[in-house]
Amino acid sequence: MNSHASLAVLSLLALCSLGAARNGPARNAILFIGDGMAISTLTAARIHGPGPGGKLALELPHVALVRTYSLDRLVNDSAASATAILAGERVPMGVIGMSPETKRACSLPRRPDGSPNPVHPCVPAAVPIPSLAELAAQAGMAVGVVTNTRITHATPAALYAHVDERELESEIAAQLVAQRVLSFVVGGGRRFFSPYDLSARLRAQGVTYVVTGAALEAAVQAKAERIVALLAPDHFAYTVDQPSEGEAHRLPSLAKLTELAVRQLSRNESGYFLLVEGGRIDHAQHENRARAALQELLAFDQAVAVARRATDEKDTLILVTSDHGSPLVIAGYPLVGDSILGAARGLGIERQDEDGDGLPDYLRTADGNPMNTLLFANGPRSALQLLLATHEGSDVVASARGPGAEQVHGFLDQVELFRVLRSALGL
């Protein structure tokens, strides 16, 4: 985003500051986004975790189904979805924090993959649009973000960045260094900050910059005013790939980071807005790694549980949703008690088990192998092999508790989630 665009955001925020003081019912709000958390993924994680009759922490009392399409695609991406949720506008896929008429990658002579940029003019009327984080900061609230992805990835970037192409992560990194909206920033992605003398620039702004979980906890304990913690060069490793508990190089869990965020942000007398993203749920599904995806969702759910315990539902809205689905399905007729990650043993009718292997023959694939309970519609380990699995376009779930949660019901559009949050906070 150029300097003119930066001035546009600042001018718009200045106008916002002329309005009435906050008068919403919620003092604080925590938005949880489970990236790629389709209903099927949520169900599979419940079965894998507490069991089919169990309950997850994210199963809050007020529930809605949410449409997820973007301005130009029936199946959305995280950039356009996050812009809808955090800025209240439906935009083209790949666009972050810019007005709907923005053309994706308009600023680039070539697309990030090296292919020629489509022939279309940049739209002069396209302007940055303020995010909920920017509105909250303008009202004096503390704003924070916790993610296990790169902090420059699409979902967290929608809090503070304004670009026409989500792949411009170095530009997004530059905007993060320049911004004054977020007072608590935790994620990965240090490699995109290599062109900048990040620690020196942040220190000059009075920011405490750390790269380890221990240093982050110490900064919170010391009541540092602003904290930026980039704990990994890239995305965090999947939970299933992390070293064992207590071993060196193990990254803090989303639950631990959420606890630190709430502790830090709660010190602000004017309240806070916090985004927590479980971004690796989506990544594992892109790779068709079902076990990793379910463990990521359960780790995300533990973060919700921490937030529920650490906050008072009388003054804090907790809203949990997803940005889009992923093509994971639960199929066959698996038995209750069987592993969701195993083969579908079906009805177990012996007369259908002609080869005596304990599996109904009609639940075999064409090559004679048993059928898994969890299947991906496409991707590297599916019948329709792609380098990475795509997203999926079904409605996703939103659940909520606290002031303003009653607005989460029925069928909603993603942009309405922005209005729910803005109304609850009185912004």
N, C-alpha and C positions, 0 to 999 in steps of 0.2 A: 504494500500500500504506500503510495507516495505522500509527500508532505501535505498536498491539498486534501487528500482523503483523510489524513490524520486530523487536519483542522476541521473537516466536516463533522467527524465524530465528536471532537471537543466542543464545537459550537452547539451540536444537538444536545449534548449532555449539559451544557450551560443553560440551555432552555429548560431542560428537565428540572434543574435546580431551582427554577423560579416557581415551581408548583408548590402545592401544600405539603406540609410535613407528612411523614408516613402515618397512615391511619388504618393499616390492615390488621387483621386479627392475630397474625403470627409475628413474633419477635424475630424468629430465626427460621431458616428453611434449609433442608438437606435434600439434594436431588441425587438419587442413585441411578446410574445408567448402566445396565448390564448389556454390553455391546454384543449384538447377535443373539440375545436371549429370547429365542422363539418359545412359544408355549410348549412345544415338544421338548425342547432342551430343559426348560424349567421342570416339566413333569419327570423326565428321565433323571434329573439331578435329585429330585425328591425321592424317587424310588431308590436311587443309588445311595442316598444319605439316610434320612430318617425312616425311609420305607414308604410303600404306597399309601399307607394310612397316616403317615407322619405329617408334620407341618414345618414349613420353612419360616424363617424370621421375616422374609419379605411378603408373606401372605398377610397383608394389612387389611383392616375392615372395609375400607372404601375401594371399590374396584371398577375399572372400565376397560373396554377394548379400544385400542388406538390404531387408527389408520396411519400408514407409514410411507405412502408414495411421495415422490419429489415432484418438482414442477415439470420435469421432462421424462421421468422414468417411473414405471409401475413398481419396480423393485429399487429401493433406495440405497444410498450409501450413508456412512456415518457423518460426512461433512454436511450434506443437506439436511439430514435428520437432526443433527445437533443445532444447526442454525434455526430450524423450525422450533425446537424445544426451548432454546436459549435466547432467540431473538424474535420469535413469533412470525417469521416469514417463510413461506415455501419458496425454495430457490432451486436452480438446476443442480444436478448431482455434481459433486466435487467442489462446490462453491462454499466458502466459509464467511459468514458475517457481512455479506454484501447484498444489495437490494435485488429483487427478483429478476429485473431485466439484465442482470449481469450475464455475460457469456463466459462459459468456463474456459480457462486458460487463454483468455483474450490478450493478456499481457505478454504471452510467450510467442516467439517466432516459431517454435516447435513445441510439441507436447513433451511431457517428461519422459515418455518412452522412446523419444527420438523421431516419432512419426510427424509428418507435416501438420501444422495447425490448420484446422478447418478455415476456409475463407469466409470470414465474417468480420465486420468492423467492430471495434470496441464501442461500447455504448456510453456516450458522455454522461447520460443521466444516471448511470449506475453509481451508487454511493454506498459507503459503509453504513451499516445499521447497528445501533447500540445493542449490546447484549444485556441480559438480565444482570450479569455481573457488573457491567459498567453503570447501569442504573442504580444498583445496590450501593456501589462504592460512592456514587455521587450523593446518595442519601446518608452517607456516613457509616454504612455498614462495613464490617470486615468481610472479605471475600477470599475463599480458598478453594483449592483443587487438589484432589488426590487421585492418581491414576497409576496403573501398573504397565502402561504403554509409554512410548515417548511422549513427553509433555507437549511436543509439537505435532502430535497426531491429531486426527480430525476432531474427535470429540472434545478433548480439553482445549484445543486451539479455539474452538467456537466461543469460549469465554472471553478471549482477549484479542483475537486476531481478525483481520479483514483482508482476505485474498480471494482471487478468482480461480485459484487452483490449489487444492489441498496438498499436492505434492511439493509445493514450494516451502519445504520445511526450514530451510536456512533463512528465508524471509520471515517465516513465522517465528523462528528463534529470535531474530532481530527485534520483532515487535514485542516479544515477551520481555526482552532486556529493557526496552524503552517504556513499557507500560507502567502505570502507577495504580492499577486496579486491584491486583491480587496481593494480599499480604502473607499468604501461606501457599506455597507451590511445591508439590511433591510428585515426582515421576521419574521416568528414565529419559534417555535421549541426549546424553552429554555430547555425542559426536557432532550434532548439528550446531553446537555452540563453539566449535573449534576456531572459526574465523574471528571470534570476538574474545577479547580479554575479559571473560565473563566475571571472574571473581573480583577483579579490580573495579570493573564498571559497577557491579552490584554493591561492593563495599562503599564506593563513592556515594551511592544512593542511601546508605544506611541499612543495607540488606545483609543479613547473615546468610552466607552461601556455604552449603555443606554437601558432602558426597557419600556419607555413610549413615546408616541407621542410628548408630551410637551418637554421632555428632548431631543428628537431627533431634534426638531425644534430649540431648544436653541443651540445645538451643531453645527448645520448648520449656525445659526446666528453668533456664535462665531468663525466660520471658522476653526473648528477642522480639523486637517490634515487627520486623518483616523477615520471612524465611523463604529461601529457595533451596530445595534439596533435590539434586539430580543424582539418583542412587545407582544408575546403570548407564553404560554407554549407549544402549539401545533399549528395546523393550525389556521388562523384567522377564526372567526365565519362568516357564510354566511352574505352577506349584508342584506338580509331579516330578519335575526335573531339578528342583531346588535341593541343596544339601540338607541333611537331616537337621532337626531342631537343635539349636545350640552350636552347630558347626560354623566355622568361619565362612564368610562369603554368602551366607544365607541372607536374603533380603527380608526386610520387615513385611509382614502380611498386610493385606488391605485392612483387616480388622485393627491391627496395631496402628497403622497410619491414620485410620479414621478416628481412633481414640485420641491420638496426638493432635489431630486437626481440630476436633471439638474442644479439647482442652485449651488450645491456643486461641481459637477464634472466640470462644465464650468470654474472653476477657474484655471484649469490646462492648461498651455500655449501650451502643446503638444496635446491637444484634449482628447476625452474620448470615451469609449465604455460602453454602459449601456444595461443591460437586464432587461426587465419588464415582469413578468409572472402573468397572471390571472389564477392561478392554481385551483381556486375553481369552475370554470365553469365545469371542468371535474368531480370533486367530487360530485357535485349536480346531475349530470347525472348518475353517478354510483348508486346513491340512488333513481333515477327516480323522482327527485324533479325538475320538469320543471320550475316552477316559480322562484325558487332559481337560477337555471342555467341561465335563461334569465336575471335576475337582475345582476348576476355576469358578464355576457358578457357586459351589458350596463355600468357597473362600469369600466370594462376594457376599453371600448370604450371611456369613459370620460378621462382616463389616456392618450390615444392616442391623444385626443383633446388638452389636456394640453401640451403634447410634441410638437404638431404642432404649438401651439401659442408661446411656449417658445424658439423655435429654428428657425434658418434661413435655408430654404431649399437650399440655395446656398452652404452651407458648412456642412450640417448635413443630413445624410441618415437615414430615418425612414423606417424600414421593419417590417411588421406585418404578422404573419402566425400562424399556429397551428401545434402541434406535431402529432396529429392523430384525427380521428373523434370519434363520439359517436353515439350509435344506436337510435337517435331521428329522427322521421319522421313527416312530416306535411301531414295529410291524410284527406279523405272525400272531401266535396265540401263546405267549410265554406264560409260564406258571408263576403264580404268586410265590415269592420266596426265592425264585431263581435270580441270578445276577442279571441286571439290565444290560451288562456288557457281554453276556454269553449268547449261546444259540437259543433260538425259539423252539422250545420242546413241544409246543402246541398242546393239543387236547390229550395226548398220551394214550390214544386208543390203540390197543395192541394189534388189532387185526389190520391196521393201516401200516404197521411196522414190518413190512415183508422181509426186509434184510436183517432184522433183529438187532439193529444198532441202538435202539432206544429212542430214535427220532422218527416222528411220522414222515412217511415218504413224501407226502404232498408239500412238506415244508423244506424240501431240498431244492437247491439251485439246479440249473440245467446240467452242470458238470458233476452233480452228485454230492456236493458239499452241503452241510447244514446251513440254514439261513440265520444270520445274526438278528437279534432283536432290534438293535439300532442300525439303521441304514442311512446313508447319505445319497441324496438324489444325484449329486455330481461331485467331482473332486478327484484327487489323486488316487484314492482307494475305493472308488465307486465303479459301478458298471459304466457310467458315462464319465470317462476319465478326462479331467481337466487338470492343468497345473495346480490350480487352487480352486476349491469350491466357491460357488457364487453366494450371494445373499438370497433371501427368500422374501416374498412380498405379502405374506399374511398379516393380519392385525396382530399386535402385541398387547401384552397386559400392562396396565398401570395400576398400582395400588398405593394407598395413602392413609396416613393417620395424622391427627393434629388439626390446628386451626386452618380452615379452608379445605380440608380433605373431603368434605361433603360434595364439593364440585366435581370430584372424580367418580363418575358413575355413567352407566350406559355406554354409548359409543362416542368416542371423541376423535378429533383430529390432533395430530402432533402440535400444531400451532396453538391449540386450546390449552395444552399443558403449560405453555408460556403464560397464558392469561391466568391460569389457576395460580401459578407461582407469583406472578406480579400482583394479582389481586390480594392474595394472602399476605404478602409483605407490604402492601399499600404503596407500591412504587408507581 
